[in-house]
Amino acid sequence: MTIEWDAEKIGNLDPELLKNVIDNMKNKVHEQPSVAVRFGTTGEGKRPNYEIVLRFAYSAVAKSHERDLKVDKYADENLSREFSLAEIEEILAV
């Protein structure tokens, strides 16, 4: 099953998880102001892996928010479109 991420689906994620994603994104803004995030499209969609997109990708596991180096789940076909920091903050505010 492939998950199609949109504002509604992201808004249904645990708010604490989204706050941690936003914090991780904000921690990377000094490296690249146009930071974005992509969510994993495999699994159940409850605690998705995610990838912070800079000039390079910083892939993280949702449970620990630690860097994840398992390359296959971060293949383009297993990730959503990029969502900007502003989009994620707006979703969380709803």
Summary of the structure (lengths in Angstrom):
residues: 94
radius of gyration: 11.9
end to end distance: 27.2
largest distance: 35.9
contacts: 251
relative contact order: 0.25
helix: 37%
strand: 18%
